[in-house]
Amino acid sequence: MTLLDGKKTSEAIQQEIAAEVAEIKAQGGKVPHLAAILVGQDGGSMTYVNNKVIACERVGFASTLLHYETDITEEELLTKIKEINEDAEIDGLIVQLPLPKHISPDKVLEVMDYKKDVDGFHPVNVGRMVAGLPAYLPATPYGIMQLLERYNIDTKGKHCVVVGRSNIVGTPISILMSKCTIPGEATVTICHRNTVDLASHTRQADILIVAVGKPGLITEDMVKEGAVVIDVGTTRVNDATRERGWRLRGDVDFDNVAPKCSYITPVPGGVGPLTISMLLKNTLRAAKKEVYS
């Protein structure tokens, strides 16, 4: 069994990005600039956005954090996004979710310039991904594809079972895994909350990708010998043995499943660290106008 080390892979990707940014600076080019909008005081969101800002500094990007109180109106937020759309200095924009209930995330997404949508959620980017055209890929699926590629995991002709159908992970990774690319070329099954006899599907998986947020959902008897298991779940569970009183747990019962696997991601330290790195990768592509001129 080999651990798919997302932390190590993420560090390597960020080093590559930093080297490219240093070269851009040396040639007098424009430094990539990421803007992030945060609404409210949600602790998890604040930590995540701050980590993105720190990552920008680490690789040499410029960054702007716009933090608004929860009483900002939808119209005010949409107006600010339109201003950023027109700002030639800013290459990428992310709006941290969740948003307050009075603000529609769909409206926010549709107002955003798809050329700056480095989260890869705008309908134009999603549509181009489905069509196999150049696009900004959603960061977590993009990170999964990087793990598979950098560990030289064979996906061609393999049966990939995806548990979870969210627009953030499950649906896009199912599309990417079925595409005529490497990694890709897999036969894909998507399972969800209404799937009958989930275990009968997961036991067929050469590559099992789980992203539902249910700790320990996938048990030893649900995984076949030699499978590649990608666990995207990160849920806080109570743990009195930890000073902070909790720990992160994945959707896979790691201790019992890992001995059966050829490769498996740990939680934490698997897919999670790659998400911010792939966001930086999309921002660099935006600054270089690799996708949209």
Secondary structure in CASP SS format (residue, H / E / C, confidence):
PFRMAT SS
TARGET T0000
AUTHOR 0000-0000-0000
METHOD secondary structure of the structure
MODEL  1
M C 1.00
T E 1.00
L E 1.00
L C 1.00
D C 1.00
G H 1.00
K H 1.00
K H 1.00
T H 1.00
S H 1.00
E H 1.00
A H 1.00
I H 1.00
Q H 1.00
Q H 1.00
E H 1.00
I H 1.00
A H 1.00
A H 1.00
E H 1.00
V H 1.00
A H 1.00
E H 1.00
I H 1.00
K H 1.00
A H 1.00
Q C 1.00
G C 1.00
G C 1.00
K C 1.00
V C 1.00
P C 1.00
H E 1.00
L E 1.00
A E 1.00
A E 1.00
I E 1.00
L E 1.00
V E 1.00
G C 1.00
Q C 1.00
D C 1.00
G H 1.00
G H 1.00
S H 1.00
M H 1.00
T H 1.00
Y H 1.00
V H 1.00
N H 1.00
N H 1.00
K H 1.00
V H 1.00
I H 1.00
A H 1.00
C H 1.00
E H 1.00
R H 1.00
V H 1.00
G C 1.00
F C 1.00
A E 1.00
S E 1.00
T E 1.00
L E 1.00
L E 1.00
H E 1.00
Y E 1.00
E C 1.00
T C 1.00
D C 1.00
I C 1.00
T C 1.00
E H 1.00
E H 1.00
E H 1.00
L H 1.00
L H 1.00
T H 1.00
K H 1.00
I H 1.00
K H 1.00
E H 1.00
I H 1.00
N H 1.00
E H 1.00
D C 1.00
A C 1.00
E C 1.00
I C 1.00
D C 1.00
G E 1.00
L E 1.00
I E 1.00
V E 1.00
Q C 1.00
L C 1.00
P C 1.00
L C 1.00
P C 1.00
K C 1.00
H C 1.00
I C 1.00
S C 1.00
P H 1.00
D H 1.00
K H 1.00
V H 1.00
L H 1.00
E H 1.00
V H 1.00
M C 1.00
D C 1.00
Y H 1.00
K H 1.00
K H 1.00
D E 1.00
V C 1.00
D C 1.00
G C 1.00
F C 1.00
H C 1.00
P H 1.00
V H 1.00
N H 1.00
V H 1.00
G H 1.00
R H 1.00
M H 1.00
V H 1.00
A H 1.00
G C 1.00
L C 1.00
P C 1.00
A C 1.00
Y C 1.00
L C 1.00
P C 1.00
A H 1.00
T H 1.00
P H 1.00
Y H 1.00
G H 1.00
I H 1.00
M H 1.00
Q H 1.00
L H 1.00
L H 1.00
E H 1.00
R H 1.00
Y C 1.00
N C 1.00
I C 1.00
D C 1.00
T C 1.00
K C 1.00
G C 1.00
K C 1.00
H E 1.00
C E 1.00
V E 1.00
V E 1.00
V E 1.00
G C 1.00
R C 1.00
S C 1.00
N C 1.00
I C 1.00
V C 1.00
G H 1.00
T H 1.00
P H 1.00
I H 1.00
S H 1.00
I H 1.00
L H 1.00
M H 1.00
S H 1.00
K C 1.00
C C 1.00
T C 1.00
I C 1.00
P C 1.00
G C 1.00
E C 1.00
A C 1.00
T E 1.00
V E 1.00
T E 1.00
I E 1.00
C E 1.00
H C 1.00
R C 1.00
N C 1.00
T C 1.00
V C 1.00
D C 1.00
L H 1.00
A H 1.00
S H 1.00
H H 1.00
T H 1.00
R C 1.00
Q C 1.00
A C 1.00
D C 1.00
I E 1.00
L E 1.00
I E 1.00
V E 1.00
A C 1.00
V C 1.00
G C 1.00
K C 1.00
P C 1.00
G C 1.00
L C 1.00
I E 1.00
T C 1.00
E H 1.00
D H 1.00
M H 1.00
V C 1.00
K C 1.00
E C 1.00
G C 1.00
A C 1.00
V E 1.00
V E 1.00
I E 1.00
D E 1.00
V C 1.00
G C 1.00
T C 1.00
T E 1.00
R E 1.00
V E 1.00
N E 1.00
D C 1.00
A C 1.00
T C 1.00
R C 1.00
E C 1.00
R C 1.00
G C 1.00
W E 1.00
R E 1.00
L E 1.00
R E 1.00
G C 1.00
D C 1.00
V E 1.00
D C 1.00
F H 1.00
D H 1.00
N H 1.00
V H 1.00
A H 1.00
P H 1.00
K H 1.00
C C 1.00
S C 1.00
Y E 1.00
I E 1.00
T C 1.00
P C 1.00
V C 1.00
P C 1.00
G C 1.00
G C 1.00
V C 1.00
G H 1.00
P H 1.00
L H 1.00
T H 1.00
I H 1.00
S H 1.00
M H 1.00
L H 1.00
L H 1.00
K H 1.00
N H 1.00
T H 1.00
L H 1.00
R H 1.00
A H 1.00
A H 1.00
K C 1.00
K C 1.00
E C 1.00
V C 1.00
Y C 1.00
S C 1.00
END
